[in-house]
Amino acid sequence: MDLKKLVEEQSLANSPVGLGGCRTTSLFLDSCDYDVTIFDDKPESDKIILHGNSFVKIHHGSLKETKSNILVKYDGMQIIHDESWELRMFLSKIKEKRLMLYKDYAKNCLFDSLFFCEKTKKGIKTSNAFSSCWQICASYFLADAICLLNTYRPNPTHMLDVMRKFEKNPINEQISTVTQTIGIERATPLLLERILKSTIGFSDLIEKNNSKIIQQKHDLFVKNSMLSDCYFYMGYINRDNFVKINNSIDHQSDLIHILKVAFDIEADSNLLENNAKLIQKSCTFILGLLSSA
């Protein structure tokens, strides 16, 4: 793709522009979109466009950004447009402190995972319909933390495959907790088709413009018999969207119908509580290793 032409066509040349995501690595698939960030300090929502035969996500960022979860996304970014060299200097600073940023972000994900475990256990006691959703969120935050501690930027399309290839060590052994508590062993083409419809429906409610990408990813995964990867990918997308409305979810009880299918949630409260305890154990173990390092 001619990214410089894209910058011109979308009138992005007034600010520094960079390419992030898996397209800056050797991992990308034909269905992967292009993550383009324009550093214009505008609080605008992401925009998805079709350029040629590929989808492009246009994000808005700031060269004054300080949050580790955002800065990690810029690690390894390729510069598309940077007449002032401001982006080049910004990325150089990120490279200097990348290990610290990955570790800080990983710790935050572990704390988020523990937070959702507690919500799960409290929800079980009060028969909250969203308890299973919170447990799934906890699982994915643990997965994020493990990836970050391997200095890998979490990317739902490739994450499960990448985690399978991590070297064996005490932290990476906790991946078994992730796979066990997410439920990827249940993945079948028929189930994935049902999950896809609900995932797209939920995405349309929250993001409003991501459904074509989700459909494309699902189709490629199923075509290549990557059923577990497809299950993991859609669950991750649902986690991201669920977290966006987590604080108001109890006032949107009607969403449980779509989320039951989208998350493929577990109804057994005993199993749900055991999963939460397993995740808590893994998070606490990893935090202990980090504090003693």
C-alpha positions as CSV (number, residue, x, y, z in Angstrom):
1,M,0.0,0.0,0.0
2,D,1.2,3.5,-0.8
3,L,0.8,5.1,2.6
4,K,2.2,8.4,1.5
5,K,-0.6,8.6,-1.0
6,L,-3.1,7.7,1.7
7,V,-1.8,10.6,3.8
8,E,-2.4,13.0,0.9
9,E,-5.8,11.7,0.0
10,Q,-7.0,11.9,3.7
11,S,-5.4,15.3,4.2
12,L,-3.3,14.1,7.1
13,A,-0.1,15.9,6.0
14,N,-0.4,18.8,8.5
15,S,0.7,16.5,11.4
16,P,3.2,13.7,11.9
17,V,1.8,10.3,10.8
18,G,3.0,6.8,11.7
19,L,2.1,3.2,11.0
20,G,1.8,0.8,13.9
21,G,0.3,-2.6,14.6
22,C,1.2,-5.9,13.1
23,R,1.8,-4.4,9.6
24,T,5.2,-3.2,11.0
25,T,6.1,-6.9,11.8
26,S,6.4,-10.1,9.8
27,L,3.3,-11.6,11.5
28,F,0.6,-9.9,9.5
29,L,-2.1,-11.8,7.5
30,D,-3.7,-10.6,4.2
31,S,-6.8,-9.7,6.2
32,C,-4.9,-7.5,8.7
33,D,-5.8,-3.8,8.7
34,Y,-3.3,-0.9,8.7
35,D,-3.1,1.0,11.9
36,V,-2.3,4.6,11.1
37,T,-1.9,7.3,13.8
38,I,-2.0,11.0,13.1
39,F,-0.4,13.0,15.9
40,D,-2.7,16.0,15.9
41,D,-3.9,16.0,19.5
42,K,-7.5,15.7,18.5
43,P,-9.9,13.8,20.7
44,E,-11.7,12.2,17.7
45,S,-12.8,8.6,17.6
46,D,-11.0,6.1,15.4
47,K,-12.1,6.0,11.8
48,I,-12.0,3.0,9.5
49,I,-11.7,3.4,5.7
50,L,-11.2,1.1,2.8
51,H,-8.1,2.0,0.8
52,G,-7.7,-0.2,-2.2
53,N,-8.5,-3.7,-1.0
54,S,-7.4,-3.1,2.6
55,F,-9.0,-1.6,5.7
56,V,-7.2,1.3,7.4
57,K,-7.8,2.3,11.0
58,I,-7.0,6.0,11.5
59,H,-6.2,6.9,15.1
60,H,-5.5,10.3,16.7
61,G,-2.6,10.6,19.1
62,S,-0.4,13.1,20.9
63,L,3.3,13.6,21.0
64,K,2.8,14.5,24.7
65,E,1.4,11.1,25.6
66,T,2.6,9.7,28.9
67,K,0.4,6.6,29.5
68,S,2.3,3.4,29.1
69,N,-0.7,1.5,27.5
70,I,-0.7,4.0,24.7
71,L,3.1,4.4,24.3
72,V,3.6,0.7,24.0
73,K,1.3,0.8,20.9
74,Y,3.8,3.2,19.3
75,D,6.8,1.0,20.0
76,G,8.3,-0.1,16.6
77,M,6.1,2.4,14.7
78,Q,7.2,3.2,11.1
79,I,7.2,6.9,10.2
80,I,5.0,7.8,7.2
81,H,5.2,11.6,7.4
82,D,7.3,13.7,9.8
83,E,8.6,16.9,8.3
84,S,9.4,18.4,11.7
85,W,11.2,15.3,13.0
86,E,9.0,15.5,16.1
87,L,7.7,12.0,15.7
88,R,11.2,10.6,15.2
89,M,12.3,12.1,18.5
90,F,9.2,10.9,20.2
91,L,9.7,7.3,19.1
92,S,13.4,7.5,20.1
93,K,12.3,8.3,23.6
94,I,9.9,5.4,23.7
95,K,12.6,3.1,22.5
96,E,14.9,4.2,25.3
97,K,12.4,3.3,28.0
98,R,10.5,0.5,26.2
99,L,11.2,-2.2,28.8
100,M,10.0,0.0,31.6
101,L,6.8,0.9,29.6
102,Y,6.0,-2.8,28.9
103,K,6.5,-3.7,32.5
104,D,4.3,-0.8,33.8
105,Y,1.5,-1.7,31.3
106,A,1.8,-5.4,32.3
107,K,1.3,-4.5,36.0
108,N,-1.7,-2.4,35.2
109,C,-3.2,-5.3,33.2
110,L,-2.6,-7.7,36.2
111,F,-4.4,-5.2,38.5
112,D,-7.2,-4.9,36.0
113,S,-7.5,-8.7,36.0
114,L,-7.6,-8.9,39.8
115,F,-10.2,-6.2,39.8
116,F,-12.5,-8.1,37.4
117,C,-11.9,-11.3,39.4
118,E,-13.3,-9.6,42.5
119,K,-16.3,-8.3,40.5
120,T,-16.9,-11.8,39.3
121,K,-16.9,-13.3,42.8
122,K,-19.1,-10.5,44.2
123,G,-21.4,-10.9,41.2
124,I,-21.8,-14.6,41.9
125,K,-23.0,-13.8,45.4
126,T,-25.6,-11.3,44.1
127,S,-26.6,-13.4,41.1
128,N,-25.4,-10.6,38.8
129,A,-26.0,-11.7,35.1
130,F,-22.7,-10.1,34.0
131,S,-20.4,-12.1,36.3
132,S,-19.3,-14.4,33.5
133,C,-18.4,-11.4,31.4
134,W,-16.2,-10.0,34.1
135,Q,-14.4,-13.3,34.4
136,I,-13.7,-13.4,30.7
137,C,-12.3,-9.8,30.9
138,A,-10.0,-11.0,33.8
139,S,-8.7,-13.8,31.6
140,Y,-7.9,-11.5,28.7
141,F,-6.2,-9.0,30.9
142,L,-4.0,-11.8,32.2
143,A,-3.2,-12.7,28.6
144,D,-2.2,-9.1,27.9
145,A,0.1,-9.0,30.9
146,I,1.9,-12.2,29.9
147,C,2.4,-10.9,26.3
148,L,3.7,-7.5,27.6
149,L,6.2,-9.2,29.9
150,N,7.5,-11.0,26.7
151,T,7.8,-7.5,25.1
152,Y,5.0,-8.4,22.7
153,R,2.3,-5.8,21.9
154,P,-1.0,-7.4,22.5
155,N,-2.7,-8.0,19.2
156,P,-5.9,-10.2,19.2
157,T,-5.3,-11.5,15.7
158,H,-2.0,-13.1,16.4
159,M,-1.8,-13.3,20.1
160,L,-2.8,-16.9,20.7
161,D,-0.4,-18.2,18.1
162,V,2.4,-16.0,19.5
163,M,1.8,-17.2,23.1
164,R,2.1,-20.8,22.0
165,K,5.7,-20.0,20.9
166,F,6.9,-18.2,24.0
167,E,9.8,-19.8,25.8
168,K,9.0,-21.9,28.8
169,N,9.4,-20.0,32.1
170,P,7.4,-19.4,35.3
171,I,5.5,-16.5,33.9
172,N,4.6,-18.1,30.5
173,E,3.4,-21.2,32.3
174,Q,0.4,-19.1,33.4
175,I,-0.8,-19.1,29.8
176,S,-2.5,-22.4,30.7
177,T,-4.7,-20.4,33.0
178,V,-5.7,-18.1,30.2
179,T,-6.7,-20.9,27.8
180,Q,-8.5,-22.9,30.5
181,T,-10.6,-19.9,31.7
182,I,-11.5,-18.5,28.3
183,G,-12.9,-21.7,27.0
184,I,-11.2,-21.9,23.5
185,E,-11.6,-25.7,23.5
186,R,-15.3,-25.2,22.8
187,A,-14.6,-23.6,19.4
188,T,-16.4,-25.2,16.5
189,P,-17.4,-23.6,13.1
190,L,-21.1,-23.6,14.1
191,L,-20.4,-21.9,17.5
192,L,-18.1,-19.4,15.9
193,E,-20.8,-18.4,13.4
194,R,-23.1,-17.7,16.3
195,I,-20.5,-15.8,18.3
196,L,-19.6,-13.8,15.1
197,K,-23.2,-12.5,14.7
198,S,-23.4,-11.4,18.4
199,T,-19.8,-9.9,18.3
200,I,-20.7,-7.8,15.3
201,G,-24.0,-6.8,16.9
202,F,-22.2,-5.7,20.1
203,S,-19.5,-4.0,18.1
204,D,-22.0,-2.0,16.1
205,L,-23.6,-0.8,19.4
206,I,-20.3,0.3,20.9
207,E,-17.8,1.0,18.0
208,K,-20.3,1.4,15.1
209,N,-17.7,0.8,12.3
210,N,-15.7,-2.4,12.9
211,S,-18.0,-5.1,11.7
212,K,-16.5,-5.6,8.3
213,I,-13.0,-6.2,9.8
214,I,-14.4,-8.7,12.3
215,Q,-16.2,-10.6,9.5
216,Q,-13.1,-10.7,7.4
217,K,-11.0,-12.0,10.3
218,H,-13.5,-14.7,11.2
219,D,-13.7,-15.9,7.6
220,L,-9.9,-16.1,7.2
221,F,-9.5,-18.0,10.6
222,V,-12.2,-20.5,9.7
223,K,-11.0,-21.0,6.2
224,N,-7.5,-21.9,7.6
225,S,-9.0,-24.1,10.4
226,M,-7.7,-21.7,13.1
227,L,-10.8,-22.2,15.2
228,S,-9.2,-21.5,18.6
229,D,-7.5,-18.4,17.3
230,C,-10.9,-17.2,15.9
231,Y,-12.6,-17.8,19.3
232,F,-9.8,-16.0,21.1
233,Y,-9.9,-13.0,18.6
234,M,-13.7,-12.4,18.9
235,G,-13.6,-12.8,22.7
236,Y,-10.8,-10.2,22.9
237,I,-12.8,-7.7,20.7
238,N,-15.8,-8.3,23.0
239,R,-13.6,-7.7,26.1
240,D,-12.4,-4.3,24.6
241,N,-16.0,-3.2,23.9
242,F,-17.3,-4.5,27.2
243,V,-14.7,-2.6,29.2
244,K,-15.8,0.7,27.5
245,I,-19.2,0.4,29.1
246,N,-18.3,-1.6,32.2
247,N,-19.2,1.2,34.6
248,S,-22.7,1.5,33.2
249,I,-23.4,-2.1,32.3
250,D,-25.7,-2.8,35.3
251,H,-28.1,-0.3,33.9
252,Q,-28.1,-2.0,30.5
253,S,-29.4,-5.4,31.5
254,D,-30.9,-6.0,28.1
255,L,-27.3,-6.4,26.7
256,I,-26.9,-9.7,28.6
257,H,-28.8,-11.5,25.7
258,I,-26.3,-10.5,23.1
259,L,-23.3,-10.9,25.5
260,K,-24.3,-14.5,26.5
261,V,-23.5,-15.6,22.9
262,A,-20.8,-13.1,22.1
263,F,-18.7,-14.2,25.2
264,D,-20.0,-17.8,25.1
265,I,-20.4,-17.3,28.8
266,E,-20.4,-20.0,31.5
267,A,-23.6,-20.5,33.5
268,D,-22.1,-22.8,36.2
269,S,-21.4,-20.5,39.1
270,N,-19.0,-23.0,40.8
271,L,-16.9,-23.3,37.7
272,L,-17.0,-19.5,37.3
273,E,-15.8,-19.0,40.8
274,N,-13.0,-21.5,40.3
275,N,-11.9,-19.8,37.2
276,A,-11.7,-16.4,39.0
277,K,-9.6,-18.0,41.7
278,L,-7.3,-19.6,39.2
279,I,-6.8,-16.2,37.5
280,Q,-6.2,-14.5,40.8
281,K,-3.6,-17.1,41.7
282,S,-1.7,-16.5,38.4
283,C,-1.9,-12.7,38.7
284,T,-0.6,-12.8,42.3
285,F,2.2,-15.2,41.3
286,I,3.4,-13.0,38.5
287,L,3.2,-9.8,40.6
288,G,5.3,-11.6,43.2
289,L,7.9,-12.4,40.6
290,L,8.0,-8.8,39.4
291,S,8.3,-7.3,42.9
292,S,11.3,-9.6,43.7
293,A,13.1,-9.0,40.4
